[in-house]
Amino acid sequence: QDYTWEDHGFSLINRLYPDAGQLLDEKFQVVYNLTYNTIAMHSGVDTSMLRRAIWNYVHCVFGIRYDDYDYGEVNQLLERSLKIYIKTVACYPEKTTKRTYTQFWRHFKHSEKVHVNLLLLEARMQAALLYAL
């Protein structure tokens, strides 16, 4: 059975530490929903599938998988260099170098790469909270 933040983690953390669940949930939602609707040189793009793929890939790296998500999307939307970068930052942040940062999404703006970092760090935090709770 899925143990998710929305269904279980949020309410459990609110019981243990009142109002913390709401603050954390708002933090996760702000980062998850952050978008300029652009990818590289293309504007007006719906990036929700990409953001969800990044979020779910981070959870997958930590052993959290969701039955209702098609993980084929991860392989379609995330190129190998991006997956390597995500895994390195999420699991071995001390091994992250400028070279690993420049190797993925070479034609993308730095703001888009920073958004990837925000997504993966918040997804990592949520995964850690799910394990702790």
C-alpha positions in Angstrom: 0.0 0.0 0.0 1.2 3.5 -0.8 2.4 5.6 2.1 2.2 9.1 0.7 2.8 12.6 2.1 -0.7 13.7 1.1 -2.6 10.8 2.7 -0.4 9.8 5.7 2.7 11.9 6.3 0.9 15.3 6.5 -1.6 14.2 9.1 0.9 12.3 11.2 3.4 15.1 11.4 0.5 17.5 12.4 -0.3 15.2 15.3 3.3 15.1 16.4 4.1 18.7 15.8 1.0 20.9 15.2 1.1 23.3 12.2 4.4 21.8 10.9 2.5 19.7 8.4 0.9 22.8 6.9 4.2 24.7 6.7 6.0 21.7 5.1 3.2 21.1 2.6 3.2 24.7 1.5 6.9 24.6 1.0 6.6 21.4 -1.1 3.8 22.8 -3.1 5.5 26.1 -3.9 8.6 24.4 -5.3 6.6 21.7 -7.1 4.3 24.3 -8.8 7.1 26.8 -9.6 7.3 27.3 -13.3 7.8 29.9 -16.0 6.2 27.6 -18.6 9.5 27.6 -20.5 12.0 24.9 -21.4 15.2 26.1 -22.9 14.2 28.4 -25.8 10.5 27.3 -25.9 7.9 29.2 -24.0 4.3 28.4 -23.2 5.2 24.8 -22.3 3.3 22.8 -19.7 6.2 21.5 -17.5 4.0 19.6 -15.1 4.9 16.1 -16.5 8.6 17.0 -16.2 8.3 18.3 -12.7 6.4 15.2 -11.7 9.0 12.9 -13.3 11.8 14.6 -11.4 9.9 14.4 -8.1 9.0 10.7 -8.6 12.4 9.8 -9.8 14.0 11.2 -6.6 11.4 9.2 -4.5 12.2 6.1 -6.6 16.0 6.5 -5.9 15.1 6.3 -2.2 12.8 3.3 -2.7 9.5 5.0 -2.7 7.3 4.0 -5.7 3.7 4.8 -6.5 1.4 2.3 -8.1 -0.6 5.0 -10.0 2.5 6.5 -11.7 3.8 5.3 -15.1 7.6 5.2 -14.5 8.1 4.9 -18.3 7.6 8.7 -18.2 10.8 9.0 -16.2 12.8 7.3 -19.0 11.1 9.4 -21.7 11.5 12.8 -20.0 14.7 12.5 -18.1 17.9 12.0 -20.1 20.6 9.9 -18.7 22.9 12.8 -17.7 20.0 14.4 -15.8 19.3 11.2 -13.9 22.9 10.8 -13.0 23.0 14.4 -11.7 19.8 13.9 -9.7 21.1 10.7 -8.1 24.5 12.3 -7.3 22.9 15.4 -5.7 20.3 13.4 -3.8 22.5 10.6 -2.6 26.0 11.9 -2.6 25.9 15.7 -2.4 29.6 15.9 -1.4 30.5 14.4 -4.8 28.6 17.1 -6.8 31.0 19.2 -8.9 30.7 22.0 -11.3 31.3 19.5 -14.1 28.3 17.4 -13.1 26.2 20.5 -13.1 27.3 21.6 -16.5 26.9 18.1 -18.0 23.1 18.0 -17.9 20.8 20.3 -19.9 23.6 22.1 -21.6 21.3 24.5 -23.6 19.1 25.4 -20.7 19.2 28.5 -18.5 20.7 28.4 -15.1 17.4 29.3 -13.6 15.9 26.1 -15.0 18.8 24.1 -13.6 18.3 25.8 -10.2 14.7 24.8 -10.3 15.7 21.2 -10.9 17.9 21.5 -7.8 15.0 22.9 -5.8 12.7 20.1 -6.9 15.1 17.4 -6.1 16.1 18.8 -2.7 12.4 19.2 -1.7 11.6 15.7 -3.0 14.5 14.3 -1.1 13.3 16.0 2.1 9.8 14.6 1.6 11.2 11.1 1.0 13.3 11.4 4.2 10.2 12.6 6.2 8.1 9.7 4.9 10.8 7.2 6.1 11.1 9.0 9.5 7.3 9.1 10.0 
